[in-house]
Amino acid sequence: MRQRIVSWWIAILSRWCRPYPRTVRWYRGSYVGVLVVGCVLVWHGLGWAQQRALSPEDLRGRWHTAQASAEVPRIQGQLTIFTAASLTDAFKEMGTNIEQANPGTKVIFNFAGSPTLRTQLAQGARADVFASADEPNMQGAQKEGTIASEPRLFVRNQLVAIVPAANPAQVMRLQDLAKPGVKLVLTNKEVPVGNYSRQALAKMSQDAAFGSEFATRVLANLVSEETNVKQVVAKVQLGEADAGIVYSSDVTPAVRGAVQVLAILEAFNVIAHYPIAVVHEAPNAAGARAFIDYVLSSAGQAILTKHGFLAVAPPPRAN
């Protein structure tokens, strides 16, 4: 390719010189210089272009990045978001995107268990957005008068069991959670994931493969009840517990190497539905509405699914 273009460049200069032989003799040095410089520029320019050529995957990636950037909302001032702890990584990424797209804007997060956040709002804490890991806590906040807008479901989640990578208690399958001496850690039952975990254990108890006393025997191994799911993950990750039940989104890349995951079949699992809403008397109500729209946008949903969540609605099946 480069050789053909260099030959073309020489031919062009040669044709230009034929009608003007005297000019060529006078400016022979200039002619040679132009020829050399032109060839060098063509040679290196094409080499650079070939090195920089993008594959279709690169082009698609850059297109999606540009499209995601275009969906970042325009938000001014400070935005305070009270959100379930399981959303930490995904919402932090969204907050960073918003701050980068809106110089001077500050996104502040309060990550905690949903009932803790609801209580804080009822006690007068100021916030713009409330994102709960379950519908009952959002409904309770509505009854308490702390929610201004109609809640919108924005993402889903599912349960998994985790054990330390070393697995000292040899918990190889879900049935092993009932073995005597296994140190189990869950959140308390007021926290959505703790409630869902107990529901899942109750479902397993109705299956002959687990036995009717399964949930009772598992809960007899409970050594600690935490106030949010991140604390459960930390105790298992550090080897302070033999097992825990968390959301699939909590097994982040930072955690994955320190734990093993035991999947919970769909028949026993409990799908969490997360609602989000503008808080009553929000200091930045316009920013709150823009953030909620962002979370529900294709860019926001892509961030959530990247962090292990399930989209609001399952994708349509191919025909």
Secondary structure, 3 states (H helix, E strand, C coil): CHHHHHHHHHHHHHHHHCCCHHHHHHCHHHHHHHHHHHHHHHHHHHHHHHHHCCCHHHHHHHHHHHHHHHCCCCCCCEEEEEEEHHHHHHHHHHHHHHHHHCCCCEEEEEEECHHHHHHHHHCCCCCCEEECCCHHHHHHHHHCCCECCCCEEEEEECEEEEEECCCCCCCCCHHHHHCCCCCEEEECCCCHHHHHHHHHHHHHHCCCCCCCCHHHHHHCCEEEEECCHHHHHHHHHCCCCCEEEEEHHHCCHHHHCCEEEEECCCCCCCCEEEEEEEECCCCCHHHHHHHHHHHHCHHHHHHHHHCCCECCCCCCCCC
